[in-house]
Amino acid sequence: MTTPNVDALFQPFSIKSLTLKNRIVMAPMTRSFSPEGVPGDNVAAYYRRRAEADVGLILSEGTVIDRPAARNDPQIPFFHGQAALAGWQHVIDEVHAAGGKMGPQIWHVGSVASPMTTWVPETGIEGPSGLAAPGVPRGATMSDEDIADTISAYARAASDSKRLGFDTFEIHGAHGYLIDQFFWSGTNLRTDKFGGASLKERSRFAAEVLKAMRAEVGADYPIILRLSQWKQQDYSARLADTPDAMAAWLVPLVEAGADVLHCSQRRFWEPEFPEIDGAEGLNFAGWAKKLTGAATISVGSVGLSGDFMGSFSGEASSPVGLDSLVKRLEREEFDLIAVGRALLGDPAWVTKVRGHDTANLKDFSAAALAELV
């Protein structure tokens, strides 16, 4: 394997109050190492190691808002409560001490069960229509009061992110979790203002979340929104089948407060609308940037064979070349690239890539999910 000229990966990037040393983002990846929802010294050290190795922006594992059923794993961290927020204060202090930039990923899992545990929260599971997937009941349909309380919980998380000194935050609106369940017609059967026949109508919940969070942090604090067409419940699901449908979905979300769209694909090199621009056409992040004018992050199997969801069934992956990634960055298809498993198993991945040290890039094994390297 050879490494191409990677200069495009190591250009600085700025948006609002956030300035990054390079274009590499550590993708948020659930780690489940926070007993009672509190991240400890081991979590802080895990993120500090990535900052020390020059990751441009670190996005934390999913960390849940103050709703009773927001998590589906007892080791997932909270982003609320004195003890958990003190833990996150230590995390960001360590990252900043190492010269890094970081944002928490703010999350509510909705009606989805975790593939890693059979644990179920004692409080009721909730979703837009009480469906884990189309035709699969799980949990209760959220009331108007539930929705209002959830939006308020997202707003409090935004305020805490800024107060603790994080450089940004990301809202998890992808992969079939709560916000994505509102987007998806198969899991949002509501007939009120948070439902509707069109994707734009079903995006109202996400827009209200964005507006509430923006109101807490002011105009200059950057907000990232993670989105996907695919769902963990259905890899082939698509919310927007055409550029016009995608624009109707994404433009209102940018207008509501999203500065950066983190566009998740299982494989970043796959074109979003090949029928329009061919096999080498724009990917999801490329189309999102073209249609909205917002900055975008691309993600999906960067630097490794195989995709992340295969990791849960024990699939291993080997390092692969970065030629396609560099080519797309050079043509400014998207602004930033998120790296997941390659960084999960190797804190020094960025410095190895910059130094063309391809011989020492590590394979990824599913065993890496069981420890904080």
Kinemage of the C-alpha trace (Angstrom):
@kinemage 1
@onewidth
@group {chain A} dominant
@subgroup {mainchain}
@vectorlist {calphas} color= white
{ca met a 1} P 0.000 0.000 0.000
{ca thr a 2} L 1.281 3.463 -0.880
{ca thr a 3} L 0.220 6.773 0.599
{ca pro a 4} L -0.432 9.644 -1.847
{ca asn a 5} L 0.547 13.229 -1.267
{ca val a 6} L -1.565 13.945 1.815
{ca asp a 7} L -1.092 17.715 1.979
{ca ala a 8} L -4.830 18.245 1.479
{ca leu a 9} L -5.469 16.468 4.782
{ca phe a 10} L -3.193 18.814 6.667
{ca gln a 11} L -4.544 22.197 5.669
{ca pro a 12} L -6.100 24.320 8.441
{ca phe a 13} L -9.838 24.908 8.551
{ca ser a 14} L -11.921 27.534 10.330
{ca ile a 15} L -15.609 28.085 10.868
{ca lys a 16} L -16.959 30.682 13.265
{ca ser a 17} L -15.029 30.423 16.558
{ca leu a 18} L -13.457 27.061 15.659
{ca thr a 19} L -10.021 26.812 14.014
{ca leu a 20} L -8.532 23.387 13.294
{ca lys a 21} L -4.926 22.483 12.481
{ca asn a 22} L -5.976 19.912 9.868
{ca arg a 23} L -9.002 18.343 8.179
{ca ile a 24} L -9.096 15.111 10.198
{ca val a 25} L -11.954 14.518 12.625
{ca met a 26} L -12.150 11.660 15.078
{ca ala a 27} L -15.585 10.207 14.419
{ca pro a 28} L -17.877 9.626 17.412
{ca met a 29} L -17.854 5.962 18.379
{ca thr a 30} L -19.773 4.415 21.267
{ca arg a 31} L -17.296 3.012 23.799
{ca ser a 32} L -19.412 2.079 26.868
{ca phe a 33} L -16.716 2.741 29.452
{ca ser a 34} L -18.587 5.171 31.714
{ca pro a 35} L -20.106 3.360 34.743
{ca glu a 36} L -23.194 5.132 36.077
{ca gly a 37} L -22.904 7.480 33.101
{ca val a 38} L -19.730 9.168 34.387
{ca pro a 39} L -16.583 9.359 32.189
{ca gly a 40} L -13.473 8.708 34.275
{ca asp a 41} L -9.739 9.262 33.990
{ca asn a 42} L -9.426 6.424 31.472
{ca val a 43} L -11.853 8.174 29.121
{ca ala a 44} L -10.001 11.478 29.483
{ca ala a 45} L -6.681 9.768 28.746
{ca tyr a 46} L -8.178 8.012 25.702
{ca tyr a 47} L -9.161 11.319 24.125
{ca arg a 48} L -5.966 13.078 25.202
{ca arg a 49} L -3.895 10.492 23.322
{ca arg a 50} L -5.668 11.464 20.079
{ca ala a 51} L -5.115 15.168 20.763
{ca glu a 52} L -1.418 14.534 21.405
{ca ala a 53} L -1.225 12.764 18.037
{ca asp a 54} L -2.642 15.788 16.170
{ca val a 55} L -6.228 14.817 15.411
{ca gly a 56} L -7.721 18.080 14.144
{ca leu a 57} L -11.112 17.750 15.871
{ca ile a 58} L -12.208 15.070 18.313
{ca leu a 59} L -15.905 14.237 18.499
{ca ser a 60} L -16.757 12.259 21.599
{ca glu a 61} L -18.668 9.037 21.818
{ca gly a 62} L -22.415 9.563 21.993
{ca thr a 63} L -23.321 11.168 25.321
{ca val a 64} L -26.974 11.381 26.242
{ca ile a 65} L -29.316 14.191 27.155
{ca asp a 66} L -31.366 14.420 30.335
{ca arg a 67} L -34.264 12.186 29.324
{ca pro a 68} L -35.069 8.955 31.197
{ca ala a 69} L -34.796 6.658 28.163
{ca ala a 70} L -32.100 8.498 26.219
{ca arg a 71} L -29.587 5.635 26.377
{ca asn a 72} L -29.751 1.906 25.588
{ca asp a 73} L -26.565 0.804 27.367
{ca pro a 74} L -25.773 1.317 31.079
{ca gln a 75} L -22.149 2.289 30.343
{ca ile a 76} L -22.969 5.111 27.911
{ca pro a 77} L -22.033 8.494 29.422
{ca phe a 78} L -24.503 11.167 30.426
{ca phe a 79} L -24.133 14.782 29.378
{ca his a 80} L -26.081 15.997 32.379
{ca gly a 81} L -25.793 15.856 36.151
{ca gln a 82} L -22.989 17.106 38.356
{ca ala a 83} L -20.835 13.962 38.340
{ca ala a 84} L -20.968 13.328 34.593
{ca leu a 85} L -20.371 16.968 33.681
{ca ala a 86} L -17.398 17.062 36.066
{ca gly a 87} L -16.061 14.044 34.188
{ca trp a 88} L -16.485 15.815 30.864
{ca gln a 89} L -14.808 18.909 32.301
{ca his a 90} L -11.756 16.751 32.991
{ca val a 91} L -11.902 15.323 29.460
{ca ile a 92} L -11.914 18.706 27.720
{ca asp a 93} L -9.246 20.077 30.048
{ca glu a 94} L -6.972 17.156 29.131
{ca val a 95} L -7.640 17.566 25.410
{ca his a 96} L -6.952 21.291 25.545
{ca ala a 97} L -3.777 20.724 27.552
{ca ala a 98} L -2.562 18.523 24.671
{ca gly a 99} L -3.398 21.222 22.100
{ca gly a 100} L -6.554 19.563 20.792
{ca lys a 101} L -10.069 20.686 19.901
{ca met a 102} L -13.145 18.709 20.873
{ca gly a 103} L -16.919 18.582 20.914
{ca pro a 104} L -19.320 16.159 22.604
{ca gln a 105} L -21.804 14.246 20.495
{ca ile a 106} L -25.244 14.916 21.956
{ca trp a 107} L -27.552 11.924 21.687
{ca his a 108} L -30.905 10.312 22.347
{ca val a 109} L -31.240 6.739 21.098
{ca gly a 110} L -35.027 6.799 20.730
{ca ser a 111} L -36.625 3.367 20.373
{ca val a 112} L -33.490 1.521 19.225
{ca ala a 113} L -31.969 -1.337 21.221
{ca ser a 114} L -28.200 -1.693 21.460
{ca pro a 115} L -26.566 -4.578 19.555
{ca met a 116} L -24.019 -4.862 22.391
{ca thr a 117} L -26.259 -5.506 25.404
{ca thr a 118} L -29.674 -6.804 26.448
{ca trp a 119} L -29.975 -4.084 29.103
{ca val a 120} L -33.222 -2.110 29.038
{ca pro a 121} L -33.786 1.185 30.884
{ca glu a 122} L -36.164 1.024 33.816
{ca thr a 123} L -38.002 4.062 32.495
{ca gly a 124} L -40.152 3.861 29.411
{ca ile a 125} L -38.594 3.707 25.939
{ca glu a 126} L -39.802 6.512 23.678
{ca gly a 127} L -39.874 7.460 20.021
{ca pro a 128} L -41.926 9.548 17.610
{ca ser a 129} L -44.405 6.701 17.059
{ca gly a 130} L -43.228 3.932 19.379
{ca leu a 131} L -41.524 2.038 16.551
{ca ala a 132} L -37.962 0.709 16.538
{ca ala a 133} L -38.253 0.105 12.783
{ca pro a 134} L -41.118 0.148 10.292
{ca gly a 135} L -43.758 -2.206 11.649
{ca val a 136} L -41.698 -3.076 14.741
{ca pro a 137} L -43.266 -1.691 17.951
{ca arg a 138} L -40.906 -0.768 20.768
{ca gly a 139} L -41.710 1.767 23.436
{ca ala a 140} L -44.212 4.590 23.680
{ca thr a 141} L -45.228 7.348 21.307
{ca met a 142} L -43.920 10.660 22.600
{ca ser a 143} L -46.525 13.129 23.805
{ca asp a 144} L -46.376 16.862 23.148
{ca glu a 145} L -44.997 17.257 26.666
{ca asp a 146} L -42.350 14.591 26.040
{ca ile a 147} L -41.233 16.386 22.890
{ca ala a 148} L -41.082 19.773 24.614
{ca asp a 149} L -39.065 18.318 27.502
{ca thr a 150} L -36.705 16.598 25.060
{ca ile a 151} L -36.065 19.812 23.143
{ca ser a 152} L -35.346 21.552 26.449
{ca ala a 153} L -32.911 18.777 27.405
{ca tyr a 154} L -31.031 19.237 24.135
{ca ala a 155} L -30.849 22.981 24.842
{ca arg a 156} L -29.399 22.377 28.313
{ca ala a 157} L -26.755 20.105 26.808
{ca ala a 158} L -25.779 22.861 24.380
{ca ser a 159} L -25.424 25.336 27.222
{ca asp a 160} L -23.307 22.887 29.232
{ca ser a 161} L -21.069 22.186 26.236
{ca lys a 162} L -20.186 25.841 25.890
{ca arg a 163} L -19.920 26.386 29.653
{ca leu a 164} L -17.463 23.510 30.075
{ca gly a 165} L -15.248 24.921 27.325
{ca phe a 166} L -15.883 22.501 24.475
{ca asp a 167} L -15.072 23.998 21.082
{ca thr a 168} L -18.249 22.799 19.376
{ca phe a 169} L -20.816 20.015 19.742
{ca glu a 170} L -22.439 17.541 17.414
{ca ile a 171} L -26.102 16.569 17.434
{ca his a 172} L -26.632 12.906 16.532
{ca gly a 173} L -29.377 12.926 13.922
{ca ala a 174} L -28.346 9.773 12.042
{ca his a 175} L -28.350 5.961 12.007
{ca gly a 176} L -31.946 5.415 13.068
{ca tyr a 177} L -31.760 7.081 16.505
{ca leu a 178} L -34.361 9.511 17.853
{ca ile a 179} L -33.953 12.492 15.527
{ca asp a 180} L -33.559 10.171 12.542
{ca gln a 181} L -36.715 8.327 13.605
{ca phe a 182} L -38.569 11.599 13.153
{ca phe a 183} L -37.067 11.997 9.649
{ca trp a 184} L -37.932 8.459 8.544
{ca ser a 185} L -41.455 7.895 7.242
{ca gly a 186} L -41.353 4.284 8.430
{ca thr a 187} L -40.901 5.265 12.094
{ca asn a 188} L -42.742 8.605 12.137
{ca leu a 189} L -46.454 8.023 11.677
{ca arg a 190} L -47.490 11.140 13.571
{ca thr a 191} L -50.337 13.325 12.315
{ca asp a 192} L -49.386 16.420 14.325
{ca lys a 193} L -46.867 19.147 13.421
{ca phe a 194} L -43.939 16.763 14.003
{ca gly a 195} L -45.178 14.262 11.407
{ca gly a 196} L -46.304 14.587 7.826
{ca ala a 197} L -46.094 13.107 4.364
{ca ser a 198} L -42.997 15.062 3.357
{ca leu a 199} L -39.463 14.801 4.671
{ca lys a 200} L -39.445 18.546 5.221
{ca glu a 201} L -42.459 18.238 7.527
{ca arg a 202} L -40.899 15.351 9.439
{ca ser a 203} L -37.750 17.442 9.917
{ca arg a 204} L -39.532 19.944 12.128
{ca phe a 205} L -38.451 18.228 15.345
{ca ala a 206} L -34.784 18.454 14.320
{ca ala a 207} L -35.226 22.102 13.340
{ca glu a 208} L -36.778 22.902 16.718
{ca val a 209} L -33.894 21.151 18.483
{ca leu a 210} L -31.391 23.174 16.464
{ca lys a 211} L -33.139 26.471 17.170
{ca ala a 212} L -33.262 25.763 20.908
{ca met a 213} L -29.587 24.791 21.027
{ca arg a 214} L -28.542 27.786 18.946
{ca ala a 215} L -30.389 30.108 21.316
{ca glu a 216} L -28.258 28.782 24.188
{ca val a 217} L -24.831 29.194 22.568
{ca gly a 218} L -25.122 32.329 20.442
{ca ala a 219} L -24.313 32.985 16.815
{ca asp a 220} L -20.550 32.348 16.807
{ca tyr a 221} L -20.456 28.865 18.396
{ca pro a 222} L -20.356 26.197 15.661
{ca ile a 223} L -22.991 23.455 15.659
{ca ile a 224} L -22.481 20.143 13.843
{ca leu a 225} L -25.388 17.911 12.826
{ca arg a 226} L -24.769 14.265 11.934
{ca leu a 227} L -27.072 12.796 9.302
{ca ser a 228} L -27.395 9.617 7.282
{ca gln a 229} L -29.577 8.128 4.615
{ca trp a 230} L -28.950 4.548 5.860
{ca lys a 231} L -30.261 3.236 9.151
{ca gln a 232} L -28.914 0.499 11.373
{ca gln a 233} L -32.420 -0.952 11.050
{ca asp a 234} L -32.207 -0.880 7.215
{ca tyr a 235} L -28.925 -0.325 5.396
{ca ser a 236} L -30.767 0.363 2.132
{ca ala a 237} L -33.059 3.079 3.533
{ca arg a 238} L -32.988 6.456 1.791
{ca leu a 239} L -34.642 9.635 3.027
{ca ala a 240} L -33.938 11.680 -0.107
{ca asp a 241} L -33.961 10.018 -3.526
{ca thr a 242} L -33.199 13.174 -5.523
{ca pro a 243} L -31.171 16.368 -5.056
{ca asp a 244} L -34.403 18.358 -4.796
{ca ala a 245} L -35.631 16.128 -1.979
{ca met a 246} L -32.268 16.421 -0.250
{ca ala a 247} L -32.348 20.212 -0.496
{ca ala a 248} L -35.878 20.299 0.951
{ca trp a 249} L -34.564 18.239 3.886
{ca leu a 250} L -31.216 19.915 4.559
{ca val a 251} L -31.657 23.609 3.736
{ca pro a 252} L -34.174 24.193 6.574
{ca leu a 253} L -31.803 22.477 9.021
{ca val a 254} L -28.972 24.810 8.054
{ca glu a 255} L -31.349 27.754 8.346
{ca ala a 256} L -32.331 26.507 11.822
{ca gly a 257} L -28.745 26.614 13.055
{ca ala a 258} L -26.549 23.801 11.694
{ca asp a 259} L -23.150 25.121 10.567
{ca val a 260} L -21.591 21.784 9.602
{ca leu a 261} L -23.362 18.713 8.220
{ca his a 262} L -21.646 15.438 9.133
{ca cys a 263} L -22.826 13.157 6.349
{ca ser a 264} L -22.482 9.492 7.220
{ca gln a 265} L -22.130 6.801 4.588
{ca arg a 266} L -21.071 3.216 5.090
{ca arg a 267} L -18.427 3.831 2.386
{ca phe a 268} L -17.472 7.459 1.781
{ca trp a 269} L -16.367 6.897 -1.832
{ca glu a 270} L -19.790 5.819 -3.063
{ca pro a 271} L -21.639 8.441 -5.150
{ca glu a 272} L -24.951 9.638 -3.767
{ca phe a 273} L -26.712 10.120 -7.107
{ca pro a 274} L -24.692 8.160 -9.693
{ca glu a 275} L -27.550 8.461 -12.149
{ca ile a 276} L -26.756 12.185 -12.306
{ca asp a 277} L -22.974 12.472 -12.101
{ca gly a 278} L -21.697 8.936 -12.586
{ca ala a 279} L -19.662 6.413 -10.626
{ca glu a 280} L -17.127 9.068 -9.563
{ca gly a 281} L -19.806 11.587 -8.652
{ca leu a 282} L -20.315 13.537 -5.466
{ca asn a 283} L -20.846 11.586 -2.286
{ca phe a 284} L -23.442 12.494 0.369
{ca ala a 285} L -21.250 15.193 1.917
{ca gly a 286} L -20.491 16.575 -1.534
{ca trp a 287} L -24.148 16.931 -2.444
{ca ala a 288} L -25.001 18.360 0.978
{ca lys a 289} L -22.354 21.052 0.548
{ca lys a 290} L -23.455 21.816 -3.010
{ca leu a 291} L -27.138 22.087 -2.092
{ca thr a 292} L -26.867 24.050 1.179
{ca gly a 293} L -23.568 25.932 1.057
{ca ala a 294} L -22.775 24.611 4.540
{ca ala a 295} L -19.465 23.061 5.477
{ca thr a 296} L -19.548 19.270 5.475
{ca ile a 297} L -17.753 16.301 7.023
{ca ser a 298} L -17.595 13.038 5.103
{ca val a 299} L -17.234 9.687 6.834
{ca gly a 300} L -17.434 5.978 6.119
{ca ser a 301} L -14.747 3.275 6.202
{ca val a 302} L -11.873 5.744 5.860
{ca gly a 303} L -8.501 4.035 5.647
{ca leu a 304} L -9.868 0.522 6.216
{ca ser a 305} L -11.516 -2.271 4.291
{ca gly a 306} L -14.976 -3.246 5.499
{ca asp a 307} L -17.435 -1.004 7.308
{ca phe a 308} L -18.153 -0.208 10.945
{ca met a 309} L -21.363 -2.174 11.319
{ca gly a 310} L -19.474 -5.348 10.392
{ca ser a 311} L -17.332 -4.820 13.481
{ca phe a 312} L -20.234 -5.807 15.718
{ca ser a 313} L -20.323 -9.258 14.110
{ca gly a 314} L -16.572 -9.697 14.569
{ca glu a 315} L -15.321 -8.600 11.144
{ca ala a 316} L -11.732 -7.382 10.973
{ca ser a 317} L -10.410 -4.760 8.537
{ca ser a 318} L -7.034 -3.990 6.980
{ca pro a 319} L -5.527 -0.613 6.041
{ca val a 320} L -6.286 0.576 2.505
{ca gly a 321} L -5.027 3.494 0.444
{ca leu a 322} L -6.243 7.077 0.763
{ca asp a 323} L -6.087 8.046 -2.912
{ca ser a 324} L -9.827 8.573 -3.330
{ca leu a 325} L -10.043 10.572 -0.112
{ca val a 326} L -7.221 12.911 -1.072
{ca lys a 327} L -8.641 13.376 -4.567
{ca arg a 328} L -12.031 14.380 -3.194
{ca leu a 329} L -10.540 16.768 -0.633
{ca glu a 330} L -8.370 18.379 -3.301
{ca arg a 331} L -11.431 19.108 -5.430
{ca glu a 332} L -13.159 20.531 -2.316
{ca glu a 333} L -16.033 18.080 -2.490
{ca phe a 334} L -16.278 18.325 1.314
{ca asp a 335} L -14.328 20.168 4.005
{ca leu a 336} L -13.408 17.603 6.665
{ca ile a 337} L -13.063 13.835 6.872
{ca ala a 338} L -14.015 11.780 9.921
{ca val a 339} L -11.980 8.702 10.772
{ca gly a 340} L -13.510 6.051 13.006
{ca arg a 341} L -12.118 2.561 13.543
{ca ala a 342} L -8.624 3.418 12.275
{ca leu a 343} L -8.326 5.959 15.109
{ca leu a 344} L -10.153 3.818 17.638
{ca gly a 345} L -7.448 1.185 17.463
{ca asp a 346} L -4.450 3.439 16.790
{ca pro a 347} L -4.118 6.851 18.490
{ca ala a 348} L -1.121 7.662 16.253
{ca trp a 349} L -2.943 7.103 12.946
{ca val a 350} L -2.766 10.789 11.980
{ca thr a 351} L 0.962 11.134 12.583
{ca lys a 352} L 1.634 7.898 10.697
{ca val a 353} L -0.361 9.095 7.680
{ca arg a 354} L 1.363 12.477 7.694
{ca gly a 355} L 4.749 10.762 7.862
{ca his a 356} L 3.882 8.230 5.124
{ca asp a 357} L 4.502 5.480 7.682
{ca thr a 358} L 2.140 3.058 5.987
{ca ala a 359} L 4.079 -0.004 7.123
{ca asn a 360} L 3.010 0.649 10.704
{ca leu a 361} L -0.679 1.368 10.099
{ca lys a 362} L -2.624 -1.182 12.122
{ca asp a 363} L -5.305 -3.630 11.123
{ca phe a 364} L -8.605 -3.185 12.957
{ca ser a 365} L -9.917 -6.038 15.046
{ca ala a 366} L -13.304 -6.164 16.712
{ca ala a 367} L -11.397 -6.871 19.930
{ca ala a 368} L -10.484 -3.164 19.953
{ca leu a 369} L -14.098 -2.402 20.897
{ca ala a 370} L -13.463 -4.024 24.279
{ca glu a 371} L -10.716 -1.653 25.432
{ca leu a 372} L -9.688 1.991 25.436
{ca val a 373} L -6.415 2.042 23.512
